[in-house]
Amino acid sequence: MITCRQASLLVSKSLDAVLTSAERAALDEHARHCPRCVHEARKLEEIHRACREWADESLSDAGRAVLPADCRQRLQARLAAALQG
């Protein structure tokens, strides 16, 4: 079985969609026995989703990020909500 540190690295790879099937199996096995890692993975997934949504909202027609004046507050609020969730 993999360690929590290894699981953390695999969660990161999973969020980047570069996890192999063997790595996915190892992460799933670890998750069955480690509720702490499951909780941490869910928090990271929420942060990842919030960042992706924010980036999608911030892209201009030219594909460049257009940062709204309140972007820092909005991002901080989403990250705080994700971490508390």
Buried (B, 14 or more C-beta within 10 A) or exposed (E): EBEEEBBBEBBBBBBEEEBEEEBEEBBEEBBEEBEEBBEBBEBBBBBBEBBEEBEEEBEEEEEEEEEEEEBEEBBEEBBEEBEEE
